[in-house]
Amino acid sequence: MIQLDTNPLLRYANPLDADHRVVLDVFDYYKTLQTDLCIVPQNLYEFWTAATRPTSVNGLGFTAEEARKSLDHFVSRFHFIPDSAAICPVWESLVVQYDCKGKVAHDARLVAAMKVHGLNSILTFNTVDFARYPNIAVIDPRTVLPAS
């Protein structure tokens, strides 16, 4: 099982994104391998925030209804792992240990959820953001498929 960061979901939902086709192909590739791609509630919160933000401020400009349909699709397509009370203390330990300040604390929460649920791989376009965590395989979607 591989945890998804939110940025592949945003590219998946936006056919105009330069990496949209990459994400479609990678998601299909993992499906053929019968490898579950996982999402957690945080992915949904982050997606909603970015998807409903206007395009003028780096959002997708989705209506609430468009964003809701995307969330429904994600929950049906990917392995949804609900939150657990065990995540918060793991997150707190990570942000202190790795001196996470600002937005990178969101990434620490994804890593905390991964640790609690026994996952050790994440698919993300922001590989540098996760490099600080040992024992986490950080996978850039652009590197998954062999060049044609």
N, C-alpha and C positions, 0 to 999 in steps of 0.2 A: 504494500500500500504506500502511496505517495501523497503527502500533503500538498495541496495547492496554495500558493500565495494568491492574493487577490488580483495582482496584475495580469495573470493569464486569463482570468475570468473577464476582466474589462476588455481585453483584446478579443476574446471569444464573442462578446456581445456587440462589438463594434466592427462591422464589416469594412469600414473605411480605414481601420488601423493597418499600418504596414505589416504588422506581425499576425494579423487575423488568420491568414492561411496557415502559417506555421503552427499556431495553436490548434486549429482544426485538425491538421494532420497529426500532430503529436497526441492529442486526445484520442483520435482514432487508432493510432499506433498502440498506445497503452491498452486500449480496449481489445485489440487483437491478441495482445499478450495476456489478457485477463488480469491485468494489474489495476487494482482499484485506485482511483484518484479520489482523495478525501477532501471534504470541506468541513469547516467548523463554523459556529455562529458568527465569529469575528469576520470571516470572509463575507458573510451576508451584510453585516453592518458597514464594512468598508466599501463593498460594492455599491450599496445604496447611496452612501455619501458621495462617491465619485460619479456614479451614473446620473444622479439627479442634480449635480452641480452644473451650472451653465457651461457651455463650450468655451465661452470667453475667459473662464478661469480654470481651464484644463479639466473640465468635466465632459460627460457624454451628452448632457442636455436632455436626458430622458424625463418623461412624465412619470408621476408616481405609478401609474398603471403599467407603463413599459418596464419600469424597474421591478415591480411586483411579479410580472410575468417572467422576467429573467431569474428572479430568486426561485420561483416555482420550478423553472426548468433546471436550475442547478441542483436543487434538492432531489429532483427525480433522476437526474443523470449521474450525479456523483454520490459517493458514499458519504452520507451526512453523519458526523459524530457530534452529539450534543455536548454542551458544556458540562463540566464536573466541578464540584467544590474543590477538588484536589489541584486544579490549575492555578489558582491564585497564589498559594505559597511557593509553587515552583516558579511562577513568573517573578515573584518578589525576589527570590534567590537569584534568578538570572539577571535581573536589572541591576542588582547590587554587585554581583560577581563580575559582570561584564561592563559595568559603568555605563549603562544605557540611559541616554538623556534624549528628551524630545521624542520625535516620531519613531525612532528605532525601538522604543518601548512597545510599540504595536507588534513589531516583528518578534520581540521576546515573548509576547503572549502566544503567538503562533507556535514558537518553539516549545513553550511550556505545555501547550495542548498536545503537541507531538510527543513530548516526553511522557506525559500522563497516559497517552493512548498507545505507547510503544511504537511510534513511527520514527524513522531516522532519515527520511528523504523528503525534500521539498522542491517543487517545481516553481521556479521564479525567474523573472527577467532581471531582478535586482540581486544578483548573486553576492555582491559585495556586502549587502546588508546582513547576510546570514553567515558570512565567512568567520565571524568571531566565535561561533559556536562549534566546539569540537564534537566529533561523532555525529554530525549532521551532514548528510550528502546533499549538496546544493546543486540542482540541475537546471541549467539554462535551456529552455525549450528549443532554442536555435541550435543546440548541439546534440539533440536526441537522435534525429534522423540522419542517415548518411547523405552526403551531397549527391545530387542527381547528375 
